[in-house]
């Protein structure tokens, strides 16, 4: 049970480290696959909600009025608030490293509908958790003891993923 709680809390703070830790615990038979999936899913969702609520609180406290940037770009912010671009970003950011936190803070700040945010966030988190834990566990079993092959496959996957994400982002931004 302590491993479940550790993975749950770890996903709120440092998602990637907690996912890798969950995979290590599965490999050592200290955490079951379903427990790891549930702990990661719940922890990531709690972290997502906290990011959203932080942005929402900042907007409610009107802290943006202290910064000239927001006053200068208010028409663009309003236009962005009422477009579908933010919905696409909320979906895509789950799969792009480094953009989840600012996107979710922005969603809260722009007062994106909470119910819609929770639904999209839960769905993409479910996909990501299934992919990361099941995929990682499968890869661990396949590549265990084959370090060089593992590194080559990882490099190829990163290249393919970056090329694919550039195409998707280019299409979304048009």
C-alpha positions in Angstrom: 0.0 0.0 0.0 2.9 2.4 0.7 4.1 2.0 -2.8 0.7 2.9 -4.2 0.6 6.0 -2.1 4.1 7.0 -3.1 3.4 6.6 -6.8 0.1 8.5 -6.3 1.8 11.4 -4.5 4.8 11.3 -6.8 2.6 11.8 -9.9 1.1 15.0 -8.4 4.6 16.5 -8.2 6.9 14.8 -10.7 4.9 12.7 -13.1 7.8 11.2 -15.2 9.8 10.1 -12.2 6.8 8.5 -10.7 5.9 6.6 -13.9 9.5 5.3 -14.1 9.4 4.4 -10.4 6.1 2.5 -10.9 7.7 0.5 -13.8 10.6 -0.3 -11.5 8.3 -1.4 -8.7 6.3 -3.6 -11.2 9.6 -5.2 -12.4 10.5 -6.0 -8.8 7.0 -7.4 -8.0 6.5 -4.8 -5.3 3.5 -3.2 -7.1 0.9 -4.9 -9.4 0.2 -3.6 -12.9 -3.4 -2.6 -12.0 -2.3 -0.8 -8.8 0.4 1.1 -10.7 -2.1 2.1 -13.4 -4.6 3.3 -10.8 -2.0 5.2 -8.7 -0.6 6.9 -11.8 -4.0 7.8 -13.2 -5.3 9.2 -10.0 -2.1 11.1 -9.1 -1.8 12.6 -12.6 -5.5 13.7 -12.5 -5.1 15.3 -9.1 -2.0 17.2 -10.4 -3.9 18.3 -13.5 -6.8 19.7 -11.3 -4.4 21.5 -9.0 -2.7 23.2 -12.1 -6.1 24.2 -13.4 -7.3 25.5 -10.0 -4.1 27.5 -9.6 -4.7 29.3 -12.8 -8.3 29.8 -11.9 -7.4 31.4 -8.6 -4.9 33.7 -10.2 -7.6 34.9 -12.6 -10.1 35.3 -9.7 -7.7 37.3 -7.7 -7.1 39.5 -10.8 -3.3 39.2 -10.4 -3.0 39.7 -14.1 -3.9 43.4 -13.8 -0.4 43.9 -12.3 1.3 42.9 -15.5 1.3 45.1 -18.6 1.5 42.1 -20.8 -2.1 41.1 -20.0 -3.5 44.6 -20.5 -1.7 45.0 -23.8 -3.0 41.7 -25.2 -6.5 41.6 -23.7 -8.3 41.5 -27.1 -6.2 38.5 -28.2 -6.7 36.7 -24.8 -10.5 37.2 -25.2 -10.4 35.8 -28.7 -8.3 32.9 -27.7 -10.6 32.2 -24.7 -13.6 31.8 -27.1 -11.8 29.6 -29.7 -11.4 25.8 -29.9 -7.6 26.2 -29.9 -7.4 25.7 -26.2 -9.3 22.5 -26.4 -6.8 21.1 -28.9 -3.9 22.2 -26.7 -5.4 20.5 -23.7 -5.6 17.3 -25.7 -2.2 17.6 -27.3 -0.2 18.8 -24.3 -0.6 15.5 -22.5 1.7 13.9 -25.1 4.2 16.8 -25.5 6.8 17.1 -22.8 7.0 20.4 -21.0 3.8 22.1 -22.0 1.2 20.4 -19.8 1.7 22.7 -16.7 1.5 26.0 -18.6 -1.4 24.8 -20.6 -3.4 23.7 -17.6 -2.6 26.8 -15.7 -3.7 28.8 -18.8 -6.9 26.8 -19.0 -7.8 27.7 -15.4 -6.7 31.3 -15.9 -8.9 31.6 -19.0 -11.7 30.0 -17.1 -12.1 27.1 -19.6 -15.2 25.1 -18.5 -14.2 22.9 -15.6 -16.4 20.0 -16.6 -15.0 19.9 -20.1 -11.5 20.2 -18.7 -12.0 17.3 -16.3 -13.4 15.1 -19.1 -10.6 15.9 -21.6 -8.0 15.6 -18.9 -9.2 12.3 -17.5 -9.5 10.8 -21.0 -6.1 11.8 -22.2 -4.6 10.8 -18.8 -6.1 7.4 -19.2 -4.6 7.0 -22.6 -1.2 8.3 -21.5 -1.2 6.1 -18.3 -2.1 3.0 -20.3 0.5 3.7 -22.9 3.2 4.6 -20.4 2.7 1.8 -17.9 1.7 -1.1 -20.2 4.0 0.0 -23.0 6.9 0.6 -20.6 6.3 -2.7 -18.9 6.2 -4.5 -22.2 9.4 -2.8 -23.4 11.1 -3.6 -20.2 10.4 -7.3 -20.7 11.5 -7.2 -24.3 14.7 -5.1 -23.9 15.9 -6.4 -20.6 19.5 -7.3 -21.1 19.8 -5.6 -24.5 21.1 -2.1 -23.6 22.5 -1.1 -27.1 19.3 -2.2 -28.9 17.3 -0.4 -26.3 19.2 2.9 -26.9 18.9 2.6 -30.7 15.1 1.9 -30.5 14.7 4.8 -28.1 16.5 7.2 -30.4 14.4 6.1 -33.4 11.2 6.5 -31.5 12.2 10.0 -30.3 12.9 11.1 -33.9 9.6 9.6 -35.2 7.7 11.2 -32.3 9.2 14.7 -32.8 8.6 14.6 -36.6 5.0 13.5 -36.0 4.4 16.2 -33.3 5.8 18.9 -35.6 3.4 17.9 -38.3 0.4 17.8 -35.9 1.3 21.2 -34.3 1.8 22.8 -37.7 -1.7 21.5 -38.8 -3.3 22.7 -35.6 -1.8 26.2 -35.7 -3.1 26.9 -39.3 
